[in-house]
Amino acid sequence: MSAPLPPDHEDLVSAIAELAAMINDTKIAAEAGQLVELDLLAMRIAVLCDAVSSLAVEKARPLRPALETLMSELDRLDFVLRRRNVDLSLDLQQADRRLRAQLAYGTTPGKNPVSPGGRK
């Protein structure tokens, strides 16, 4: 059985472009507050890295600008996901404080206390 042939240069360029678009779509979904799955993205990145690393240096060199653009897209996605995690953490802390205050003052969550005169 012979060793697999290295991927065609044009195929790698289109794979890099597809991956950049996929990363951008993931970033947009995360910014919109949607839950994003990173497993497929991570797998595609690993496959691309394997393909590029199998190339000779002189064949891989022309891919550098596209790969640098891809890295920038990944950095932007990383920033969005980190910001989203911080926002979620702060929201959880605020909800926890609100619940503790409601429990401390004897009110039930989601209901406004009624004054003795029947008014709210």
C-alpha positions in Angstrom: 0.0 0.0 0.0 1.5 3.4 -1.0 1.6 6.5 1.2 -1.3 8.9 0.5 -0.5 11.7 -1.9 -0.4 15.2 -0.5 -3.5 17.2 -1.0 -3.8 19.4 -4.1 -2.8 23.0 -3.5 -6.1 24.4 -4.8 -8.1 22.0 -2.6 -6.2 23.4 0.4 -6.9 27.0 -0.6 -10.6 26.2 -0.9 -10.6 24.2 2.4 -9.0 27.2 4.1 -11.6 29.6 2.7 -14.5 27.2 3.8 -13.0 26.9 7.2 -12.7 30.7 7.5 -16.4 31.1 6.5 -17.3 28.4 9.0 -15.4 30.2 11.8 -17.1 33.5 10.9 -20.6 31.8 10.9 -19.8 30.4 14.4 -18.7 33.8 15.6 -21.9 35.4 14.3 -24.0 32.7 16.0 -22.1 33.2 19.3 -22.6 37.0 19.1 -26.3 36.4 18.7 -26.4 34.4 21.9 -26.8 31.0 20.2 -25.1 27.9 21.6 -22.3 26.9 19.3 -20.7 23.5 18.9 -17.0 23.6 18.3 -16.3 19.9 17.8 -16.7 19.9 14.0 -14.7 23.1 13.8 -11.9 21.6 15.8 -11.9 18.5 13.7 -11.7 20.5 10.4 -8.8 22.6 11.9 -6.9 19.4 12.8 -7.4 17.9 9.4 -6.2 21.1 7.7 -3.2 21.3 10.0 -2.3 17.8 9.1 -2.7 18.5 5.4 -0.5 21.6 5.5 2.2 20.0 7.7 2.5 17.2 5.2 3.5 19.6 2.4 7.1 20.5 1.6 8.0 24.0 2.9 8.1 25.5 -0.6 4.6 24.2 -1.3 3.2 25.4 2.0 4.7 28.9 1.8 2.0 30.3 -0.6 -0.7 29.2 1.9 0.7 31.4 4.6 -1.4 34.5 3.9 -4.6 32.5 3.9 -3.6 30.7 7.1 -2.8 34.0 8.8 -6.3 35.2 7.8 -7.7 32.0 9.3 -5.7 32.6 12.5 -7.2 36.1 12.7 -10.7 34.6 12.3 -9.9 32.2 15.1 -8.7 35.0 17.3 -11.9 36.9 16.8 -14.0 33.8 17.6 -11.9 33.3 20.7 -12.6 36.9 21.8 -16.4 36.5 21.2 -16.6 33.2 23.1 -14.6 34.6 26.0 -16.7 37.7 26.2 -19.9 35.5 26.0 -18.6 33.4 28.9 -17.9 36.4 31.0 -21.4 37.8 30.2 -23.0 34.5 31.2 -21.0 34.3 34.4 -22.0 37.8 35.4 -25.7 37.1 34.5 -25.6 33.9 36.7 -24.0 35.9 39.6 -26.7 38.6 39.3 -29.5 36.0 39.2 -28.0 34.3 42.3 -27.8 37.6 44.2 -31.4 38.3 43.2 -32.6 34.9 44.3 -30.8 35.2 47.7 -32.3 38.6 48.3 -35.8 37.3 47.5 -35.3 34.4 49.9 -33.9 36.6 52.6 -36.9 39.0 52.4 -39.4 36.2 52.2 -40.7 36.9 48.7 -41.2 34.2 46.1 -39.3 34.6 42.8 -41.4 36.0 40.0 -44.2 37.4 42.3 -44.5 40.9 43.6 -45.4 41.2 47.3 -48.9 42.5 48.1 -49.2 45.2 50.7 -51.6 44.8 53.6 -54.1 47.3 52.0 -54.4 45.0 48.9 -52.3 47.3 46.7 -49.1 46.4 45.0 
